[in-house]
Amino acid sequence: MKPPPILLLFAVAALACPRGGAATDPRTTLGDEALAAGLWDVAASHYDERLKDPELAPAERAGLLVKIAETRVRAEQPADALALLDQSAAKDAPGAEFWRAQAVAGTGRYSEAVELFGKVLENKDAPHRASAAFTRANLLLALDRPEEALTTLSQITGGADAASAPEARLRSVAILLDLQRPDEARAMMPEIPEDETALRSFATLLEARLQAAEGHPEAAAVLYQSLLENPTGQTLRRHHLAVLGLADATAALGDPAAATNVLLSFLQKHSDQPLPLLAGFFERIVAWMPEQPAPNDPILARLTEWVPAFVPPATGLIATYGNGALGAWPGDSKAGELAAHSIYAIAIAKSRIGTPEDRAAAYRLLERLRLQFPSHPLAGRALYQEAVMAMEDGDSARAAAILASLQEFASSPGLRGRAAFLDAIRSYRQGDLAAAREWFTKAAGDLTGDDAASARFNSAISAFESDGQASLTIAQEDAESPALSADLSLERALTREDPAARREAIEAFLGKHPGHPREAEARLAAAEAALAGTEPDVSYATAQLDTIAENPAALEALPASRIEWVKLRIADLSNDRDTAIALARSMLEREPAPPEAPEAAFLLGRNLFEAGDYNDARLVVEKLAASDEDPARSQAAWLLAARSAALVPTLQSQQEALVLFDKAIETDGPVTPVARLEKARLLIDMNRLTEAEEFLRPWFEELPEKDPLHLPAGLLLGEAIGRQGGSSPDTLVRSLAIYDELLSEVGKFTAIFNRLQYERGRALEMLPDPEDPSKTREREAFIAYYSVLETDGPPAEWHYFESCGFKALSLLEKTGRWPAAVACARKIASFHGPRAEEAAKRADDLQLKYMIWED
């Protein structure tokens, strides 16, 4: 597949050169108007009609061929453009060289395109000369040849190119700043007229960068602030660069907390808008965190606002909340980019706070990030951070296991390189110099710049320390060209791995090429991408299908199974179960079966399950589980079959569900822990409590406290133990020990904290008081219950929160502490939860009955 002409977008889109004399033929005029409007195919059709005129003059024919070649370049058909330009009639036509260079670049031959654009620049009167310079400079920057890019831009200084000179100088300033040559950049800065709004905003941004580079952060901050207060003429990216610049300037003034506040305040105001530089925002937020943040650092509270509440484990028979495979099928959360970055930043902060509780919370957050956002770039960084923390905690074996996983699965060379570097450090500390050298060498191959140089140096040092003979000279590898944007290539857009990036690239294609012959294919791909992202956009996907349907011929040309699959996904995500079931059955009945048949079967089973048709759901997914070649989906199907059987209210079906849970557990895949938890849940609800304890205890005891599964497994184990003996002191003590252990793993004011305190309170209410066995430990129980009310904001969940509150209230009433009881009831009501009215009435009744009045 050919690389797209990515770097040409700005230059080609910015063409403002005349096309020659005024056209006299209406077909040429219409073609020119269509070309100006971005309707490449319409323009080409008009030009083609004009070319059919046998009386056409040779000069006009040559000009038309060049214009048609232009439409082919803009429509990302560079080979067709070259074929037109190679015709003898067009070879020497004005503008032919420029469009030949663009077409060559469109085929991915960038070095050759640089030479062709250079020939255009040699002709002072060549059409599109300024655009040739801009495009050539872009290509040279991509090829890591910045000095040549500067030389190219310097050629746009006068004559016909005079109007483009200010922009050329501004681009040169940007390059010089990137090269950390502020003195030259200052000398290059041009004067921009007041009426040139876009260029003036660009110049202001560069002036701010210059002031910062020259050591004047105060002046830089003033300029950045002016850009934020008046965004006129700025692109979204440059506006966000101004935010980052203001934050950098504030940090340079010695106030990283205020710099962080700049970023967080902007994100709070614009969290519902596109954030193309979000990663840059959070890189700074993490970098500017204190080395040891305070537990109540306001930054943590603000970041937490963007993290969705954790859904506590279900308390019923089987978890049935949510869409999808009811928690069985792993995938990205709908929380979005902001949530992913926030979770990572909070995890870093908690790891720096350093207490055992916060370190454990950091591990859980990193694990949550990887589970909720498995395809996000931060997932790999989260795993890497876990390795760093494991090494800090002295757990070399855990670090080695994590790093081995990163080496095998990380898609980013940089991340693999950092993992290899960390593995090298681990090996070096253990005295294994040979392994350290090998890891450092591997890191050098994946890293770039100073990082690669550091890895090579350490590799040589390791070798030298190992035998004293190794040379310290390591060859420098040629730098790879950076990845290029895909704005001008549909084929490239369709191959983007990230759904959001793929959709964005396709939208750019559709916006630039309306009416393209492959428009329907592009819209279908955009619909698929919209449904595959972390936040499925059902409305957008539906709109794309509706647009495709307006052209029956285009609809007919598309694969029916893909259309039906998108419709099935839309119905599934819209909770339109009847439609989803009908579409899934239709796909499964087709011969031959479409590639999406296994996934359609899974969706059919899941929708039948959510519709309450558990028997049919089980039949579908159990068949799929036994035949599916995808082990992950097969395991999820076994789990869904087990859930379906568990919810059929017969003893036989629930016993069969236990067997199905075992099949899911034996498959050893991403949902094995879920299957374990739900089997335990079913054993408890079937009152097979001893069996549940025997099943859970070995697993619970082998789980590290930092493992995110330690908490839900412990909750179930505590329940299984506690329910065995009712008020038996032995079982109560055993269950209380489990709850006390789990309590140390969670922070206050969380859903799990509320649940744990409720379970602890119940056990304490029944346990004898060691100091007076005739009484129970009600005082400790009250403390446990009331602790959940000691928060200012609304709780993460209401059930256990209010249950604890009313339990505390009952204990106060039991001991006749009426003023305290009134205050407790008022406090419960103050949170305005589901039982607030009940609590308020209870307070009023107690106040009236016992004549309790405030002074």
N, C-alpha and C positions, 0 to 999 in steps of 0.2 A: 504494500500500500504506500502510495506516495505521500511525503510530508506536505502539509498544507502551507500556503504562503502567508503564514501568520503575521509576520512582521510588516507586511505590506498594508495592513488595514488602515493605519492612520494616514500614511502617505497617499494611498490611492483614494481614500475617502475625502482627502483635503484638496483634490484637484480643483483649480479655479482658473485654468488656462483657457484661452479662447480656442474654438475649434476651427478657425479659419473664417472665410467669408460667409455672409448670410446665405442660408440655403434657399433656393428658389423652388425646388420641387416639394410639394406638400408631404410626400412620403418621407423625405429626408427630414423635414421639419418635425413631423410627428415622431420620427425615430429619435431626434435630438431631445425632444420634450420627454419622451419615455425614458431615455438614458439619464436625463437630469433628475427624473423622479425615482430612479432606481429600478425601473422595470426592464431588466436586461433582455428578457426574451421578447417582450413587446417591441423594444427598440430594434432588435435583430430582425424581427419579421418585417418591419417597415424598410429597413436597409436592404433586406433580401429582395423585397418587391422592387425597390428602386434599381437594384443591380440587374433585373431582368430586362431593363430598357435597352434595346439594341443600339440606340443612338447615344448611349451614355459616353461622355468624354473620358479619355483615359485617366486624366487627373482626378476627376470625380469618382471614377471606379476605384482608383487606388485609395482615396480618402474613405470611401465606404467600407472597403475591406479592412482598413485599420480600425474603423469604428466597430465593425462586427467583431474583430479580434478583441477590442476592449470589452464588449459585452461578454465574450467567452471567458476572459480573465475574471471579470466581476462575478460571473456565474460559476467560477471555480472549474473551468474546463480549459486548463492551460494547453493541453496537447492540441485541442481543436484550434486554439488561438495561434499556436505556432504553425500549424498547417496552413492557415490563412495568410500569415505573415511571410511564409516561405514562397508564396506565389510570386512570380516575377513582377506582376503588376503592382504589388504592395511593398516590395523590398525597400525601395527608396522613398516611399511616401513620408511626408512629415508625421512625426509621432510614432513611426513604425519601430524605431529602435527602443523607445521607451516601453512600449507594450510588449516587445519581444523580451526585454529584460524582466518585466513583470511576469510574463508567462514562464520563463525559465525558472524564476524564483518559485513560481507556483508548482513546478515539478520537483522542488526540493534541491535543485542544483544551485545552492546559495553562493558558493565561491564564483561560479561562472556568472551568476546574476550580478555580483559585485563588479566584475569586469565590464559587463555590458552597460550597467548604469554609469560606470566611469567614462565610457565612450560618449554617452549622452551629455555628460557634463563638459566634455571637451568642446562641444559646439555651443558657443555663447548664445546662439539664437534658437536652440532646440526647444520645441514645445515641451511642456511639463518638466523643465529643467530643475526647478526648485523641488518638485515632488520626487524627482529622481535622486536628488541629493538627500532628502529626508529618508527615503526608503533605503538608499545605500548606507547611510549612517546607522539605521536600525539593524541592517544585516551585519554590518561590521561589529556593532556592539554584541550581537548574538554570537558572533564568531570570536569574541574576546579580543577584538582589535580596536580598542578605544582611541588610540592615537590617530589611526587612519580615519575613524569616524569624525574626529575633530577636524582633520584636514579637509574632509569632504564638506562639512558644514561651512568651513571658512570660504568655500568657493561661491557661496550664495551671499554676495555682498552688494552688488550693484546692477546696473542695466535693467533688463527685463525682470530680474530677480529681486530688485530692490525692496519690493513689498514684503518679500519673505525673509529679508535679512534679520529683522528683530527676532522672529521666531527661531531662526538658525542660531543666533547668538544665545538665546535663552536655552536652547537644547544643549549648546556647548557648555554653558554654565552648569547645567545639571550634570553633564558628564564629568567636568572638572571637579565638582563637589564630590561625586562618587569616587573620584581618584584621589580625594583629600588634597587638592591643590587650590585652596581658597584664594590665594593671592592672584593667581591667573583668572580664577572665576570672577573676582571683583573687577579686574581690568576688562573683562569681557561683557559685563552687565550693560545692556542697552537702555536708552530712554524709551519708554513706551507712551504713546499718546493717550490722553484721558479717554477717548472714545473707543479704544481697543480693549473692551472689557475683559475678554477671555485672556488675552496676553498680559494685561495688567495684573489679573489675579495670579497667573502663572509667575509673573515677575515678582510679585509680593511674596509668594511662597518661596521662591529661590532667594530673595533678599533675606527672608527670615532664616533660611538655612545658612546663608552666608554670615549673618550676624552671629549665629550660634557657633559656626566654625571659627569665627574670628575672636571668640571668647566674650561675646556680649549677649548672654542669655536674656537679660532684661529687655533689650531692644528686640530680640527675636520673639519673646513672649508677646510683646505689644503687637507686632505684625501678625503673628499667628492668631491672636485674639481678634484683630480686625477682620481677618478672613472668616472666622467663625461667626462674627456678628453680621457680616454681609457676604453671603455665599454666592452672590450674583457672578455668573461667568465661570464658576468652578465646576469641574466634574466631581462626581461623588467620591472618586478615589482621591483627588487632590484635596477635597474638603476634609476627608478623614486623615490625610497626611498632615493637614494643618492641626488637627486635634492631637495627633501623635507628636507633632513638633512642639506644640504648646506644653504637652506633658513632659517632653524631654527637656525643654528649656526650664520648666519649673523644677525638675529634678536637678538640673545643673546648678540651680540657685541654692541647692542644699536642702530642699524640702520634698523628699520622695513621697511623703504622705499626701501632700497637696497635689503632687503630680498624679498619684494614683486616683485621687478624688476627681481630677479633671477627666480621667478616662471613665471612671465609674458613673459620674454624673452624665456624661454624654451617652453612655450605654443605656442608662435608665430612661433618658428622654427619647432615645431612638432605637430601643430594642425591637420594635415592630417593623423596622426598616432594614433594607439590605446593609450588611456590614462586611464589605469585601476585605477589610484589613483587621478582622476580629482577632486573628491569631497574633498580630502585632500588638494589639491592645493587651492581650493577656500575657504575652511574653514580658511586657513591661510590668504589669501588675505583679506577676510572680517575682520578677527580678528586684522590684522595689519593696517587697515584703521585708519586715524586720527579720533579722537572723533568728530571733526568738519572739514571735508575736505573743501578745497577751491573749489569754483564752477568750476575753470579751472584746477583742479588737473589732471596732466597727466595720472594718473591711469584710470580715467574715460574715457579719450580719447582712451586709449588702449583697455579697455574693450568694448567700443562701436564698435570697429572694428569687433567684433565677433557677434554683434547683427544685424540681417537682417533689412534692411530699412522697416519702417512701411508702409504698403500699404494704401494710403489715400482713403477715401470713393469715390466710383465711381461718376463721374459727369454726366454720361449718364442716360438713362431711367432706366435700371436695371443692377445691378452688374453682369458681366459675365466673370470676369477675374478668372484665376486659375483653378486648377483641382478640383476634389471632387464635393461636392454638392454646389459649387459656394459660399462657405462661410456659407452655411446653416447647414452643418453637422459638429458638433464639433469634434475635434480630435487633435492629436499632430502635431506640426509644423515640417516641414522638416529641420528646422534650426539646430537641433542636440544638443548634450549634452553641448558643449561649449557655445552655445547661451543661453541655459537655465541658466547655472551657471552665465554667464555674466549679464544677465538681473537681476538676484537676487542680485548680488554684486552691480550693479549700483543703484538698488532700495535702498539697505542698505545705500550706500554712500549719496544718495540724502536725505534720511530721516535724516541723521546726519548733513547735511549742514544746515537744519533747517528752511530755508525760506519758507513762505507759498507756493511759486511756486514749490520749490523742494520737499516739503512734498507732494504736489498734484501729482507731477511727480512720486514720489515713489509709491504712491497708484496705479497710472495707470500702472506702470511697474509690480508691484506685480499681478495686475489683468490680465495683458497681459500674464504673466508667467503661471497663472492658466488656462487661456483660451487656450493658445497655447500648453501647456504641461500638460494636465489634469492627465496623468498617471505617471508623473515624481515625485520622492520623494520630490523635491523642491516645488511642487504644494501645498502640505500640509504645508510646512514651510513658504511659501509665505502667506498663509491664516493666519497662526499663527502670522507672522510678522505684518500683517494688524491689528490683534487684539492688539498686543503690541502698535502699533502706535495709535490705537484708544484710548487705555487707557492713553497713553502719552498726547493725545490731549483732554482728558477729556470727550470723547464720550463713556460713560459706556454702553449705550444701544447697540451701534454698536459692541463694543467688546463682549458683552454677546451673541449677535446673531452669530458672527463669531465663538466664542468658542463652542457654542452649535452645530454648523455645524461640527466643528472638532471632537467633541466627537462622533457624529453620523457616520461620514464618514471616518475618518482617519484610515488607515490600519496599521499604525505603533504604537505599544504600547507606544514607547517613545514619539511620537508626541502627542498621546492622554494624556499621563501623563503630558507633559509640558502644554498642553491646560488646563487640570484640575488644575494644579498648578497656572496658570495665573487666572483662574476663582476663585480659592480660594483667591488669593490676591485681586481680584475685590470685592468679597463678604466681605472680612475682612475690606477693606477700607470703605465699605458702612455700616459697623457695624453689618452685619449678621454673627455672630460667628458660629452659627449652620451650616449654609450653607458652611462657610469657612472650618470648620472641616470636613464636608462631602467631599468637593472637595479635601482637602489635603489627606484624607484617600484614595480616588480614585486615586490620583496622585501617592501615595506610592505603590499602586498595579501595576501600569504600568511602573514606573521608576525603575532603578537599581542603586546599589552602593550608592555613597554619595548623589545623587539626591533623591533616595528613602528615605534615612535616614533623609534628610532635610525635606521631605514632612511629614514623620511620626512625627518628632519633632514638626513641625508647627501645625500638627493636634492635638497633645497633648496640645500644648500651647493654641490653640483656645478653646479646651474643658475646659482647666483649667480656662481661662479667662471668659468662659461662665458661669460655675457654681462653680468654685473653688474647686471641689471635684474630678474631673477626674484624673485618674492615668496617669503618664507620661511614663509608661512602655508600649512599643509597641513591639509585637512579630516580630522577624525577619523572613521574608519569605525565603524559600529555593530558591536559584537562579536557574533559568532555564538554561539548557544547550544552548549554542549559536547555531544559525542555521548552518547547515553543508552544505558544497559544494556538488554539484551533478555531479562531473566529471565522476564518474564510473557508473552511473545509468541512463539508457535510460528512464525508467519510471519516474524517478525524473525529468529528463531533460524536458520531455514532459509536466510536470505540472508546470513548472516555469511560473509565471505570467508575468514577464517582457519579451517582445519578444526578445530583444537583449540578455538577459541572457539565454533565452531558446535556441536561435540559437547557442550561444557560447557553451552551454553544449552539444547540439546535435553534433556540429562539433567535440568536444572533443571525443565524443562517436564514431563517424565515423572514426576519425583518429586512435583510439586505436583498433577498431574492424572492419577492412575492411572485407567485405564478410559475415557479420553477417546476419542471416536469416531475421532480421527485418530492414535491411539496407534501403529498399525502403520506409518503413513506416517512418523511421527516416528522410530520405531525403525529403519526402513530408511535414513532420512537420517542417523541417528546412526552406523549401520554404515558408510555411505559416507564420512562424515567421519572415522571411526576409521581407515579405510584410506587416506585422502588426506593425513594429517598427516605430519610429519617422522619420526614413529616409528609406522608402521602397527601397529595393535593387532588382530591377527587373532583372538585369543580373544574379545575384546569384540564384534567384528563377527559372529563365528559365533554367539555367545550371542544377539545381537539377531535374527538370522535364525531361530534355534531358537524363540525366544519368539513371533515372528510366526507361525511354522508351527503353533503350538498352536491358532491360531484360523483354520481353513480359509477361513472367509468373508472375513476380513480379508486373508488371503494372496491370495485370488482377486481382490480388488479392486485390488491393487497391480499396476503394470506388470510383466509377466513379464520383459521385457528388463532392467529394473533389478535384479530379483532375480537373474537369471542372471549379470548383470555383476558383482554383488557376490560371487557364488559363484566366478566366474572369478578375480577379484582375490584371494580368499582362497586358492584352490588355487595360484595363481601365487606368492603370498608364502609359502605353506607348502611350496614346492618339490614339490608334488604334480603332477608334470608330466603324468602320464596323464590325471588329471581335468581339468587346465587345457586340455590339447589337445582333449579331448572336448567340453568346454563351449565353447571358442572355435570349434571346427568347427560346433557346433550353432547358435551365434549367426550365423555367416557363411552358413549354409544357409537361415536364416529369410527369408521374403519377406513384406512388404518388409523390407529390411535395417534393423536398429535403428540409432539414432544412434551407438551404441558400436562399430559394426562395424569401422571402421578401427583403433581401438585394440585390438579383439579380434584382428584380423589380425596386428597387431604382436606381441601377447602369444603368439599361436599360433606365429609364426615364431621368437620368442625361446625358447619352451619346446621346440620341435623342435630348435633349435640346441643348447640345453643338454642335450637328450637324446641328442645326437650324430647326429641325423638331418639332416645338413648339406644334402643335396640338396633334401629337402622344405622345409626351412627357407628355403633360397634361393628356391625357387619362390614361396613365400607372400610373403616380404617384397619380392622384386623386383617382383612384381605390384603390391603396395601402393605401393612407392616411385614407380612410374610413373603411378599414378592418384590418389594422395592429394593433396587440396587443402591440407593442412596442411604448409607447407614444412619445419617443424622435424621432424615425424614422418616425412615423406618422406625427409629427409636421414638420419635415424637408420635408416630401413629400408634405404636404399642401403648404409649402413655395415654393417649386419647381414648384408645379402646378400653384401657383399664378404668379410666374415669367414667366412661359410659356405663360399663358393667357395675361400677360402684354405686351409681345413682339409680340403678333399677332396684326397687325396694323389696328384694327377696334375698334370703340367706344364700341360696345357691349362686345367684349372680354376683353377690359381694365376695363369695369365696373364689369364684372364677376371676374376679377383679384382682385378687391378690396374686394369682398366677400370672396375670397379664402385667401387673406391676413388676413382677420378677423378670419377665422377658425384657421389659424396658430397662431394668437395672443391669441385666446381663449384657445388653448390647454395648454398654460402655461408650457413651457419647455425651453431648453437651447437656442433655436433660437427665442424666443419671441421678444427680442430687435431688432434682424435683421429684423423680419417681420414688426415691427413698423416703423423702418427706411425706409424700402423699400415701404411700403404703403404710407408713407409721400412723398417719392421721386416720386411715380406714381401720387399722387394727384397734386403735383407741376407741373409735366410735362403735366398733363391733364388740367392745368390752373385752377384747383379748389383750388385757393390760400387761400381763406378765410377758407375753410374746412380744408385745410392742417394746417393752423395756429391754428385753434380750436382743431385739433387732437393733434398737437405737444406741444402747450404751457402748458397744465396741466402736461403732462409727464415731459417736460423739467424743469418746476418749482419745481417738487417734487424730481428730481434727485439731489443728493448732488454734489457739484462742483468736489469732488474727484472721483466721479463715472466715469469710462471710457466712459460711454455712453453719458455723459453730453456734450462732445465736438461734436460728429457727430449729435446729436439731435439739438444742438444749431446752427450748420451750416445750417441744413435744415430749421429750424425755421427762421433764419435770411434771407435765400433766399426766403422763402414763404412770409415774410413780405415785403422785399425789392422789390419784383416783383409786389406787389399789386398796388402800386401807381406810379411806374416808378420814376419820379423825385419829387414826393410829399414829402415835408419836413417831414411830420408826419411819414410816413412809413420809410423814410431814417433814421430818428433819432431812431426809434424803432429797425430797423435792425442793425444800428451802435452800439446801446447799447448792443445788443446780441454779436456782434463781439468783442467789447471791453471786455466784460465779459469773452469770450472764450480765448482772447489773453493772459489773466493772467494765464491761465492753461497750456500753452504750452511753451516750451523753444524755443529760437531762432534757426534758421538754420534747422528747420524741415519742412517736407512737409506741415503739417497743418499750421505752422507759415506763410509759403509763401502764402497759399490759403487765410488765414485770412487777411493778409496785402493787398492782391489783392482786396478782397471784401470791406475792409475798405476804400481803396483808391478810389474805384468806388463811394462809398457813399459820401465820403468827396468831391470828385470832383463836385458833384451835390448839396451839401448843401450850403446854404448862409453863408457867413462869418459874425459872430456876430458883428464884428467891422465895417464892410462895406458890408451891405446886397446886394450891387450891384455886389459884387464879390462872388466867391465860395471859399471853403476852400482848394484851390489847393496846397498851401504850405504844409499843413498837409498831403494831399494826396501824394505829392511827397516824403515826409519823410517815409510814409508807404511803398510806392513802393520800394524806394531805400534801405530800411533797409534789404531787402532779399539779396542784393548784398554784404553786409558787412560780408563776410565770406571768409575764405582762401581756403577751400576745395570744392569739387564738391557738388552740392545740393542733397538733398534726392529725389527730383523730378525735372523735367525740365519745365513742362507746366506753372505752376504758377510762377516759378522762372523767366523764360524768359519773361512771360507776364508782370510781375511787372517791369522788367528791361526796356522793350520797352515802357511801360507806363511812367516811369520816364524820359526816353529819350525824349518822345514826349512833356512832360511838359517843359523840358528844352528848347527844340526847340521853343515851343510856346512863351516862354518869351525871346527868343533871347539870351540865355546864351550859346553861341556857344563853347567856350573852355570847359565848363562843359559838354556840350552835347557830344563833341568828347571824352572826358575822360570817360563818362558814356558808350558810345558805345564800346570803347576799353575794358572797364571792363567786359561788357557782353561777348565780344568775348573771353576774357582771360580764361573763364571757359570751352571753347571748347564744348559747348552744341549743340543741333540740329540747333539752329539759329545763331551760332557763325559767320558763313560766312556772313550772312546778316548784323550782327552788325558791322563786320569789314569793310564791304563795305560802310555802313552808315557813319562810322567814317571817311573813306577816302574821301567820297563825301563832308561831312561837312568841312573837313580840306581844301580841294581844293577850295570849293566855297567861304569860308569866310577867306581863307589865314591864317589859324591858324597853327603856327609852334612852335615846342618846341625850347627853347633856346639852 
